[in-house]
């Protein structure tokens, strides 16, 4: 075998392209691998043909390749160049060519060798890396990548802006450079335990900027392993949560402080009592819970006038605070009610009780100077103690309040202690409890439904199921009389299951009557929420009546959630697995920390009616409501205001971006048949006249009629004015005729893509908020459009109804923030 034949045999065994050409760049040899890749079966088909014909038009895209070939002729040496190549089956490859001119007897006729290596994967990896870099550099979230030894390899612009360091200060160093020393050691232990087991970790670190200022960063860190399972990198993504923490602190301060006196309010009182109960639980000491009610304050207030009456309450609060120790707690619980929390050894002997009551009455006895008048006040004081009289905050205050009522019945201006002998139920209460045990079997329960309205569109978008007891002799018994009895006795479990089943049955009846689906909210008690079989009961009720889980909302009170945070979190997650919605009732009236809110998968935060009642005149309640709305939206949750009774309250809530409302301004709770009449009539919330009366308008653009129809049905039920276009041309025609705030466009359409359409709309109609809806992942086009401001958000097909509705609500809020300030 000749040397040339031997070489050819070796070349044929290689997974590389091997080509020999002469000085005129005509082909003399191609190995078997190269022939197959280029679509030829034998060498004769390409022998003596120009290299340009063999490699095709791809050479036109690489003038460097031809230049290297021409330059090598007669000079020898080796050249390296990369060029694209289209294979016989249409694949696009990148080939790294080694071009060499050889000298020798067997290379006289074809001295130039081209050896090609497929480097397509390298190119694609580079493109992916560049795309990641572009996205990472433009995201507002901080992104850090370290090696296995935790040396920083990459830190995006958000990291540098957040910390104040330059890139050269950060690269090569360890993330410990940001440590402030204020993060608890337990947090780091938890973090490294998770990362060491191969899991991701999420949490908050207190870090420090270059200038020494401290900030809170919420982080998710993931370990990245190679193909052999060895740790290679750590990937961290985070955001500065300092502002959110400030909002939480402000809201907690608002919700725990009485605006008039500066003392703690009822919420703050319960928070302190909860803290003290934990503090003294294992110590040989007790807590005196004191309730003080100013006798005949209504007469004093009428005589002084409200302004001077408020001045008197402030002075009473100061006297009480001056009478007790600095470590004791003084609160204003209501109009003329005050509460005290005192750490005491024991009240059972009566000595401490007598001493405390005497000191408090003596402090209040001297007359108060209010303006030019001298006012004398007397008070009734009630005592209860932990642990003798109870273990729960609400129970202890209720018993101290009961003792105050005993002091009042004795003529006032005195003090009384809680006495279990005086706390027995009266005959009527016992009788009611006995009848309550048979209320389900006797079919005396019924549900009324209170409408819930969108404050964006005025549409009826939901109902809250409210329990009523239709007693055969006593008539309609209000829930305030029998629900507490049911809670105390445990009967609430059976009653709650009846409510759940009846609500689902009624939802099915409305569907069968031809009404479109509507969300119905059902209240869960604290006992019901912590039942192990709750998950199964909800699933069974939905299945039995064939109800879409997304149309059922379960309302949980703040107190029920905070009773056992870990258990509540697990129960909430299981309920969300079914697909139901969760709402948090009575928010802001309990004694929880706002920080807990983000731990639960809550969809709706209900603003309690105690804040709404005087929202237009009470700065404290207005500030609390605004903070709840802002924080809920920050956490991606909907806000619903309860107890809206006036047009002024409704407009105030609308202006401050509250999403939904319920209350007597629109309708009292109604029986099911009256709800059907109301829905048939299409009654809406009266939002006002003029510009505010025009419904929020959304334009849907998609070339698939079925998609447009489904989206229109979904959004019309939310009360939006929905316009349709099946092409870019039709969309421009609609925009020329109609005022549109939000546009949702499909990405893949004939003639023009969604991002191209919305880029033009941005120029022609800049007062719009634009979203893309696509079933295809086109990261580059979408990222470019987002960076250029052409689109506000990218949404995926198939869509989740609740997620899509949430994004549309957010888009209209964004429109209002950007363009709505000058309206009206």
C-alpha positions in Angstrom: 0.0 0.0 0.0 1.4 3.4 -1.0 2.0 6.1 1.6 -0.8 8.2 0.1 -3.3 5.3 0.2 -2.3 4.6 3.8 -2.9 8.2 4.7 -6.3 8.1 3.0 -7.3 5.0 5.0 -6.4 6.8 8.2 -8.3 10.0 7.2 -11.4 7.9 6.5 -11.4 6.6 10.1 -11.4 10.2 11.5 -14.5 12.0 12.6 -13.1 15.2 11.0 -13.4 16.7 7.5 -10.2 16.2 5.5 -9.9 18.0 2.1 -6.8 18.3 -0.2 -6.7 21.0 -2.8 -4.2 22.2 -5.3 -2.8 25.7 -5.7 -5.8 26.7 -7.8 -8.1 25.6 -5.0 -9.5 22.6 -6.9 -10.4 19.5 -4.9 -8.2 16.3 -5.1 -9.3 14.4 -2.1 -12.2 14.4 0.5 -12.3 11.7 3.2 -15.4 9.5 3.8 -16.7 11.6 6.8 -16.5 14.8 4.8 -18.2 13.3 1.7 -21.1 12.1 3.9 -21.4 15.4 5.7 -21.5 17.3 2.3 -23.9 14.9 0.7 -21.7 12.9 -1.7 -21.2 9.1 -2.0 -17.9 8.9 -3.8 -14.8 11.0 -4.5 -15.4 11.1 -8.3 -18.3 13.4 -7.8 -16.1 16.2 -6.4 -12.7 15.5 -8.0 -11.1 18.5 -9.6 -14.1 20.7 -8.8 -13.5 24.2 -7.3 -13.5 24.2 -3.5 -16.1 27.0 -3.6 -18.6 24.6 -5.3 -17.9 21.9 -2.7 -18.5 24.0 0.3 -21.2 26.1 -1.2 -22.5 29.6 -0.5 -21.4 29.4 3.1 -17.9 30.5 1.9 -19.5 33.8 0.9 -20.2 34.5 4.6 -16.5 33.9 5.5 -14.2 36.1 3.3 -11.6 35.4 6.0 -11.6 31.7 5.0 -10.8 32.5 1.3 -8.2 35.1 2.3 -6.4 32.5 4.4 -6.3 30.1 1.5 -5.0 32.6 -1.0 -2.4 33.9 1.5 -1.0 30.4 2.2 -0.1 29.6 -1.4 3.7 29.2 -1.8 4.4 30.4 1.7 3.8 27.3 3.8 2.7 27.3 7.4 -0.6 26.6 9.1 -3.6 28.9 9.4 -6.7 28.7 11.7 -10.1 30.1 10.8 -13.7 29.4 11.6 -16.5 29.4 9.0 -20.2 28.3 8.8 -21.2 25.2 6.9 -24.6 23.9 5.7 -24.7 20.0 5.7 -26.5 17.9 3.1 -29.5 17.5 5.5 -29.8 21.3 6.1 -28.1 21.5 9.5 -26.1 24.7 10.2 -22.6 23.9 11.7 -19.6 25.9 12.7 -16.3 24.4 11.5 -12.9 25.3 12.8 -10.5 24.8 9.8 -6.8 24.1 10.1 -5.3 25.1 6.7 -1.8 23.7 6.0 0.6 23.8 3.0 2.8 20.7 2.9 6.0 20.1 0.9 6.9 16.6 -0.3 6.8 14.2 -3.3 3.2 13.1 -2.4 1.9 16.6 -2.1 3.1 18.3 -5.3 -0.3 18.1 -7.1 -2.4 18.9 -4.0 -0.2 20.6 -1.4 -2.9 22.3 0.7 -4.7 20.3 3.4 -7.9 21.5 5.1 -8.9 19.7 8.3 -12.3 20.7 9.8 -13.5 20.2 13.3 -17.2 20.7 14.4 -17.2 23.5 17.0 -21.0 24.2 16.8 -21.6 23.3 20.5 -18.9 25.7 21.5 -20.6 28.5 19.5 -24.0 27.7 20.9 -22.6 27.7 24.4 -21.0 31.1 23.8 -24.3 32.4 22.4 -26.1 31.1 25.5 -23.5 32.6 27.7 -23.9 36.0 26.0 -27.7 35.8 26.2 -27.4 35.0 29.9 -25.0 37.9 30.4 -27.4 40.3 28.7 -30.4 39.2 30.7 -28.4 39.1 34.0 -27.0 42.5 33.4 -30.4 44.0 32.6 -32.4 42.4 35.4 -33.2 44.5 38.5 -32.4 41.5 40.7 -28.8 40.9 41.9 -27.0 37.9 40.4 -23.7 36.5 41.8 -21.9 33.3 40.6 -19.0 31.9 42.5 -16.8 28.9 42.1 -16.9 25.9 44.5 -14.4 27.7 46.8 -16.9 30.7 46.9 -14.7 33.1 44.9 -16.9 35.5 42.9 -16.7 34.9 39.2 -19.6 37.1 38.1 -21.6 40.0 39.7 -24.1 41.9 37.6 -24.9 45.6 37.6 -27.6 45.2 40.2 -25.1 43.8 42.7 -22.7 46.7 42.1 -25.5 49.3 42.4 -26.9 47.7 45.6 -23.5 47.4 47.4 -21.7 50.5 46.0 -18.6 48.4 44.9 -17.0 48.5 41.5 -16.6 45.3 39.5 -12.8 45.1 40.2 -13.5 45.3 43.9 -15.8 42.3 43.8 -14.5 39.8 41.2 -12.2 37.2 42.8 -13.3 37.9 46.4 -15.8 36.0 48.5 -19.4 37.1 49.2 -18.4 37.5 52.9 -17.1 40.9 51.9 -20.8 42.1 52.1 -21.3 40.7 55.6 -22.4 43.2 58.3 -22.0 40.8 61.2 -25.7 41.4 62.1 -27.1 38.2 60.5 -27.8 35.6 63.1 -25.3 32.7 63.1 -28.3 30.3 62.9 -29.2 31.7 59.5 -25.8 30.9 58.1 -26.0 27.4 59.7 -29.3 26.8 58.1 -28.0 28.1 54.7 -24.9 25.9 54.6 -26.8 22.9 55.8 -29.2 23.2 52.8 -26.4 24.0 50.3 -24.3 21.1 51.7 -27.1 18.7 51.1 -27.4 19.8 47.4 -30.6 21.9 48.0 -31.3 25.5 47.3 -31.7 27.9 50.2 -33.9 31.0 50.4 -33.8 33.6 53.2 -32.7 37.0 54.3 -29.2 38.3 55.1 -28.4 41.6 56.7 -25.5 42.9 54.5 -23.3 46.0 54.4 -22.6 48.4 51.5 -19.2 49.8 50.7 -20.1 53.0 52.6 -20.9 51.1 55.7 -24.7 51.4 55.5 -26.7 48.3 56.2 -29.4 46.7 54.1 -31.5 43.6 54.1 -31.2 41.3 51.1 -33.6 38.5 50.3 -31.6 35.7 48.5 -32.0 32.4 46.8 -28.7 30.4 46.5 -28.4 27.2 44.5 -25.4 24.8 44.2 -24.5 23.9 40.6 -22.9 20.5 39.9 -21.0 19.1 36.9 -21.8 15.9 35.0 -20.0 13.8 37.6 -22.1 15.3 40.3 -19.2 17.4 41.7 -19.9 20.9 43.1 -18.7 23.5 40.5 -20.5 26.8 41.2 -22.9 28.6 43.5 -25.6 30.7 41.8 -27.3 33.5 43.9 -30.1 35.7 42.9 -31.6 38.4 45.3 -33.1 41.8 45.8 -32.8 44.6 48.3 -35.8 44.1 50.7 -34.9 47.1 52.9 -37.8 49.2 51.6 -40.2 46.3 52.2 -39.0 45.9 55.7 -39.5 49.7 56.3 -43.0 49.4 55.0 -43.6 46.4 57.4 -42.2 48.4 60.3 -44.3 51.4 59.4 -47.5 49.3 59.1 -46.8 47.5 62.3 -46.3 50.9 64.0 -49.5 52.2 62.5 -51.5 49.1 63.5 -50.2 48.9 67.1 -50.4 52.6 68.1 -53.4 54.7 69.1 -53.3 57.8 66.9 -54.9 60.1 69.6 -52.9 59.2 72.7 -49.7 57.7 71.3 -50.3 54.6 73.6 -50.6 51.1 72.2 -54.0 50.3 70.8 -55.9 47.1 71.1 -53.7 45.4 68.5 -50.5 46.5 70.3 -52.0 45.5 73.6 -52.6 41.9 72.4 -49.2 41.8 70.8 -47.5 42.7 74.1 -49.7 40.3 76.0 -48.7 37.5 73.7 -45.1 38.4 74.1 -45.4 38.5 77.9 -47.2 35.2 78.0 -44.3 33.5 76.3 -41.8 35.4 78.5 -43.3 34.3 81.8 -44.6 30.9 80.8 -41.6 29.1 82.5 -41.0 31.6 85.3 -42.6 31.6 88.7 -44.5 34.8 88.1 -47.8 36.1 86.7 -49.4 38.8 84.6 -52.1 41.2 85.8 -54.5 42.1 83.0 -56.3 45.3 84.0 -59.3 46.8 82.2 -60.3 50.4 83.0 -63.5 52.1 81.8 -64.1 55.8 82.6 -67.6 56.0 84.2 -70.2 58.2 82.4 -67.7 59.4 79.9 -70.4 60.0 77.3 -71.9 62.8 79.5 -68.4 64.3 80.0 -67.8 64.2 76.2 -71.1 65.9 75.4 -70.4 68.6 77.9 -66.8 69.3 76.7 -67.2 68.7 73.0 -65.3 66.1 71.1 -62.1 68.1 70.7 -61.8 68.8 74.5 -63.0 65.2 75.2 -60.1 63.9 73.2 -57.8 66.2 75.2 -59.1 64.6 78.4 -58.5 61.1 77.1 -54.8 62.0 76.3 -54.3 63.3 79.8 -55.9 60.2 81.4 -53.5 58.1 79.3 -50.5 60.1 80.5 -51.6 59.8 84.2 -51.9 56.0 83.9 -48.5 55.7 82.2 -46.9 57.8 84.9 -48.5 55.6 87.6 -47.0 52.3 86.5 -43.4 51.1 85.8 -41.7 51.9 82.5 -41.7 48.1 81.8 -45.5 47.9 82.2 -47.8 48.3 79.2 -50.5 50.9 79.0 -53.0 50.9 76.0 -56.1 52.6 74.9 -58.5 49.8 73.9 -61.5 51.8 72.8 -63.2 55.1 73.1 -62.9 55.5 76.9 -61.4 52.1 77.7 -57.8 51.6 78.8 -55.8 48.4 79.4 -52.7 47.7 81.5 -50.3 44.7 81.6 -48.3 44.3 84.8 -45.8 41.7 85.8 -46.7 40.6 89.3 -45.7 37.7 91.6 -49.3 36.6 92.4 -52.7 38.1 92.7 -54.3 35.3 94.6 -53.6 36.8 98.0 -55.5 40.0 97.1 -52.7 42.2 98.5 -51.3 43.2 95.1 -54.7 43.6 93.6 -55.7 46.0 96.3 -52.5 47.9 96.1 -52.7 48.3 92.3 -56.3 49.3 92.2 -55.8 51.8 94.9 -52.8 53.4 93.1 -54.7 53.6 89.8 -57.8 55.2 91.4 -55.6 57.7 93.3 -53.9 58.7 90.1 -57.2 59.5 88.4 -58.8 61.2 91.4 -57.2 64.7 91.1 -59.2 67.0 88.7 -58.0 67.4 85.1 -57.6 70.9 83.7 -59.1 71.0 80.3 -59.1 74.6 78.9 -60.6 76.8 81.6 -62.6 73.9 83.1 -61.8 71.5 85.9 -63.0 68.0 85.2 -63.2 65.1 87.8 -63.4 61.6 86.5 -63.9 58.2 88.2 -63.3 54.8 86.7 -64.4 51.2 87.1 -61.4 48.7 87.1 -61.4 45.0 86.4 -58.7 42.5 87.0 -57.8 39.1 85.6 -54.5 37.2 86.0 -52.4 34.7 84.2 -52.2 31.8 84.8 -55.1 31.6 87.3 -57.8 33.0 85.1 -56.8 31.9 81.6 -54.0 31.3 79.1 -55.1 33.1 76.0 -54.9 36.8 75.4 -58.5 37.2 74.3 -59.7 35.1 77.2 -57.8 37.1 79.8 -59.0 40.5 78.5 -62.6 39.3 78.2 -62.5 38.2 81.9 -60.9 41.5 83.0 -63.7 43.3 81.1 -66.3 41.1 82.7 -64.8 42.1 86.1 -65.1 45.8 85.1 -68.8 45.3 84.4 -69.2 43.8 87.9 -67.6 47.0 89.3 -70.0 49.1 87.2 -73.1 47.2 88.4 -72.0 48.0 92.0 -72.2 51.7 91.2 -68.9 52.4 89.5 -65.8 54.1 91.0 -64.5 50.8 92.2 -62.6 47.7 91.3 -63.4 44.0 90.9 -61.6 40.8 90.2 -62.7 38.1 87.8 -64.8 35.5 89.7 -65.5 32.2 88.1 -68.7 31.8 90.2 -70.1 34.9 88.5 -69.2 33.8 85.0 -71.7 31.0 84.5 -73.9 31.1 81.4 -77.3 32.5 81.8 -80.4 30.3 81.0 -80.9 31.8 77.6 -77.3 31.1 76.5 -77.5 27.5 77.7 -80.8 27.0 75.9 -79.4 28.4 72.7 -76.4 26.1 72.9 -78.7 23.1 73.3 -80.7 24.0 70.2 -77.5 24.7 68.3 -76.5 21.0 68.6 -79.5 20.0 66.3 -79.4 22.9 64.0 -77.9 21.0 61.0 -80.2 18.0 61.4 -83.2 20.3 61.8 -82.3 22.2 58.6 -82.5 25.6 60.2 -79.3 27.0 58.6 -79.2 29.0 55.4 -76.7 31.0 53.5 -76.9 34.6 52.3 -74.4 36.0 49.8 -72.8 39.4 49.8 -71.7 40.7 46.4 -68.0 41.5 45.8 -67.2 44.1 43.2 -64.2 45.1 41.1 -63.1 48.6 41.9 -61.5 48.8 38.4 -64.5 47.9 36.4 -67.5 47.9 38.7 -68.4 44.4 37.7 -69.8 41.8 40.1 -66.9 39.3 40.4 -67.5 37.3 43.5 -69.8 36.5 46.5 -69.1 35.9 50.2 -71.3 33.1 51.7 -72.6 34.3 55.1 -74.3 32.0 57.6 -77.7 32.6 59.0 -79.8 30.7 61.6 -83.5 30.7 60.9 -85.0 29.7 64.2 -88.6 28.4 64.0 -89.7 30.5 67.0 -87.0 33.2 67.5 -86.7 34.1 63.9 -83.4 35.0 62.2 -80.7 34.8 64.8 -77.6 36.9 63.9 -74.3 35.1 63.6 -72.8 37.2 66.3 -75.0 35.4 68.8 -74.4 31.8 67.8 -71.0 31.6 66.1 -69.0 32.2 69.3 -71.1 29.4 71.0 -70.4 27.1 68.1 -66.7 27.9 68.3 -66.4 27.3 72.0 -68.4 24.0 71.9 -66.7 22.6 68.8 -70.0 22.5 66.9 -68.4 24.8 64.4 -66.8 21.8 62.7 -70.1 20.2 61.6 -71.6 23.6 60.8 -68.5 24.6 58.7 -68.8 21.4 56.7 -72.5 22.1 56.0 -71.6 25.6 54.8 -68.9 24.3 52.5 -71.2 21.7 51.0 -74.2 24.1 50.7 -72.1 26.8 49.0 -70.8 24.3 46.4 -74.4 23.0 45.8 -75.6 26.5 45.2 -72.7 27.2 42.8 -73.8 24.1 40.8 -77.4 25.3 40.8 -76.4 28.7 39.3 -74.2 27.0 36.7 -77.1 24.6 35.7 -79.4 27.7 35.4 -77.1 29.1 32.8 -75.1 31.7 34.8 -71.4 31.9 34.1 -69.0 30.8 36.9 -68.5 33.2 39.8 -66.1 33.1 42.7 -67.7 32.3 46.1 -65.9 32.8 49.4 -66.6 30.5 52.3 -65.4 31.3 55.9 -63.3 28.8 57.8 -63.1 28.8 61.6 -59.8 28.4 63.4 -60.9 24.9 64.5 -61.9 23.9 61.0 -58.7 25.2 59.5 -56.6 23.0 61.7 -58.7 19.8 61.1 -56.5 17.0 59.5 -59.4 16.0 57.1 -60.0 19.6 55.8 -58.1 18.9 52.6 -60.3 15.8 51.9 -63.5 17.5 52.8 -62.9 20.4 50.4 -61.9 18.0 47.6 -65.0 15.9 48.2 -67.4 18.9 48.2 -65.9 20.2 44.9 -66.0 16.8 43.3 -69.5 16.0 44.5 -71.0 19.1 42.8 -68.5 19.3 39.9 -67.2 22.7 40.8 -64.0 24.2 39.4 -61.7 24.7 42.4 -60.5 28.0 41.1 -64.0 29.5 41.8 -64.0 28.5 45.5 -62.3 30.9 47.9 -61.6 29.9 51.5 -61.5 32.8 54.0 -59.2 32.4 57.0 -59.0 34.9 59.8 -55.7 36.4 60.8 -56.0 34.9 64.3 -56.6 31.4 62.9 -53.4 31.7 60.8 -51.3 33.0 63.7 -52.4 30.5 66.3 -49.9 28.0 64.9 -47.8 29.4 62.1 -46.1 26.2 61.0 -49.4 24.2 61.0 -51.2 27.0 59.2 -48.5 27.1 56.5 -48.7 23.4 55.9 -52.6 23.5 55.8 -52.5 26.4 53.4 -50.1 24.7 51.0 -52.3 21.6 50.9 -55.4 23.6 50.1 -53.6 25.4 47.3 -52.7 22.0 45.9 -56.4 21.5 45.3 -56.5 24.7 43.3 -58.8 26.8 45.6 -58.1 30.4 46.4 -57.3 31.6 49.9 -58.1 35.0 51.5 -57.0 36.5 54.8 -59.9 38.0 56.7 -59.7 40.7 59.5 -56.2 41.7 58.4 -54.5 44.2 60.6 -56.9 43.7 63.6 -54.9 40.9 65.2 -51.5 40.8 66.8 -49.4 39.2 64.0 -46.3 40.5 62.3 -46.8 41.5 58.7 -43.6 39.5 57.9 -45.7 36.3 58.2 -48.0 37.4 55.3 -45.4 36.4 52.7 -45.1 32.9 54.2 -48.6 31.9 53.3 -50.0 31.3 49.7 -52.7 33.9 50.2 -54.4 35.3 47.1 -56.6 38.0 48.7 -56.0 40.3 51.7 -59.3 41.6 53.1 -59.0 45.1 54.7 -61.2 45.0 57.9 -64.2 47.3 58.0 -62.9 48.9 61.2 -60.3 50.7 59.0 -62.8 51.5 56.2 -65.4 52.9 58.5 -63.7 56.3 58.9 -61.1 56.0 56.1 -62.0 59.4 54.7 -61.6 61.3 58.0 -59.1 59.3 60.1 -55.5 59.8 59.0 -54.3 56.8 60.9 -56.8 54.4 59.4 -56.2 55.9 56.0 -52.5 55.4 56.3 -53.0 51.8 57.5 -55.2 51.0 54.5 -52.7 52.6 52.0 -49.9 50.6 53.6 -51.9 47.3 53.4 -52.7 47.9 49.7 -49.1 48.8 48.8 -47.6 45.8 50.7 -50.2 43.4 49.3 -49.5 44.5 45.8 -45.8 44.2 46.4 -46.4 40.6 47.4 -48.6 39.9 44.4 -51.9 39.7 46.4 -55.3 41.2 45.7 -56.9 43.6 48.2 -60.6 43.6 49.1 -62.1 46.3 51.4 -65.0 45.1 53.7 -67.8 47.2 55.0 -67.9 49.9 52.3 -71.0 51.9 53.1 -70.6 55.2 51.2 -69.7 56.6 47.8 -66.9 58.6 49.4 -65.3 55.4 50.9 -65.6 53.7 47.5 -63.9 56.5 45.6 -61.1 56.8 48.2 -60.4 53.1 47.9 -60.4 53.4 44.1 -58.0 56.3 44.1 -55.6 54.3 46.3 -55.7 51.2 44.0 -57.7 48.8 46.2 -58.8 46.0 43.9 -62.2 44.9 45.2 -64.9 45.8 47.7 -68.0 44.6 49.4 -70.5 46.4 51.7 -73.9 48.0 52.0 -73.1 50.8 49.5 -73.7 48.2 46.8 -75.8 45.5 48.6 -76.6 43.8 51.8 -76.1 40.0 51.9 -78.9 38.5 49.8 -80.6 35.0 49.6 -79.6 32.9 46.6 -82.7 33.7 44.6 -82.2 37.5 44.9 -78.5 37.0 43.9 -79.8 35.3 40.7 -82.1 38.3 40.0 -79.2 40.7 40.6 -77.0 38.7 38.2 -79.6 38.5 35.5 -80.1 42.3 35.7 -76.3 42.8 35.2 -76.2 45.3 38.1 -72.8 47.0 38.5 -71.1 49.2 41.0 -71.8 52.9 40.2 -68.3 54.3 39.7 -69.4 57.8 38.9 -69.9 59.9 35.8 -67.6 61.3 33.1 -64.2 59.8 32.4 -64.4 57.5 35.4 -67.6 55.9 33.9 -65.7 54.6 30.8 -64.8 50.9 31.4 -61.1 49.9 31.4 -60.5 48.8 27.8 -58.3 45.9 26.7 -57.5 45.0 23.1 -56.8 41.3 22.3 -54.8 40.5 19.2 -54.6 36.9 18.0 -55.1 35.1 14.6 -56.8 32.2 16.3 -60.5 32.8 16.8 -60.8 30.2 19.6 -58.1 32.0 21.7 -59.8 35.4 21.2 -63.2 33.9 22.2 -61.8 32.3 25.4 -60.0 35.4 26.5 -63.0 37.6 25.8 -65.2 35.4 28.0 -62.7 35.5 30.8 -62.1 39.2 30.8 -65.7 40.3 30.2 -66.7 38.4 33.4 -64.2 40.7 35.2 -66.0 43.7 33.8 -63.5 45.0 31.2 -64.5 46.4 27.9 -62.9 43.9 25.5 -62.0 44.7 21.8 -60.7 42.1 19.4 -58.4 42.0 16.4 -57.3 39.0 14.4 -54.2 40.6 12.8 -51.8 43.5 13.2 -53.7 45.4 10.4 -57.0 45.0 12.3 -55.3 46.0 15.6 -54.1 49.3 14.0 -57.6 49.9 12.8 -59.1 49.4 16.2 -56.5 51.7 17.9 -57.3 54.4 15.4 -61.0 54.4 16.4 -60.9 53.4 20.1 -59.2 54.6 23.3 -57.3 51.5 24.6 -55.3 51.3 27.8 -54.0 47.7 27.7 -53.1 45.5 24.7 -52.4 41.8 24.8 -51.0 40.4 21.5 -50.1 36.9 20.4 -46.4 36.6 19.4 -46.5 34.4 16.3 -48.9 35.9 13.7 -48.8 36.2 9.9 -47.1 39.3 8.5 -45.9 40.7 11.8 -44.9 39.2 15.1 -46.4 40.4 18.4 -43.2 42.2 19.5 -43.0 44.0 16.1 -46.6 45.1 16.4 -46.2 46.4 19.9 -42.9 48.2 19.0 -44.9 50.2 16.4 -47.8 50.7 18.9 -45.3 52.1 21.4 -44.4 54.8 18.9 -48.0 55.4 17.6 -49.9 55.0 20.9 -47.4 55.5 23.7 -50.2 55.8 26.4 -50.8 52.1 26.4 -49.5 49.1 28.4 -48.5 46.3 26.2 -48.2 42.5 26.9 -47.2 39.5 24.7 -49.0 36.2 25.0 -47.2 33.3 23.3 -46.9 29.5 23.4 -43.3 29.6 22.2 -40.1 30.5 24.1 -38.5 33.3 22.1 -36.2 34.7 24.8 -34.1 36.9 22.6 -36.9 38.8 20.8 -38.9 39.1 24.1 -35.9 40.2 26.2 -35.0 42.8 23.5 -38.6 44.1 23.5 -38.7 44.4 27.3 -35.4 46.2 27.4 -36.6 48.7 24.7 -39.8 49.3 26.6 -42.0 47.9 23.8 -43.7 45.4 26.1 -44.6 45.4 29.8 -44.8 41.7 30.4 -44.5 38.3 28.7 -47.2 35.8 29.3 -47.2 32.1 28.4 -49.8 29.9 26.6 -51.6 28.0 27.8 -52.5 30.5 30.5 -53.7 30.1 34.0 -57.0 32.1 34.4 -56.2 33.6 37.8 -52.6 34.5 36.8 -53.8 36.1 33.6 -56.5 38.1 35.5 -53.8 39.2 38.0 -51.5 40.4 35.2 -54.3 42.3 33.5 -55.2 44.0 36.9 -51.5 44.9 37.3 -51.3 46.3 33.7 -54.3 48.6 34.4 -52.6 49.7 37.7 -49.4 50.4 35.7 -51.4 52.5 33.2 -53.0 54.5 36.0 -49.6 55.2 37.6 -48.0 56.2 34.3 -50.8 58.0 32.5 -53.8 58.4 34.8 -52.5 61.2 37.0 -53.6 63.9 34.7 -57.1 62.4 34.0 -60.3 64.1 35.2 
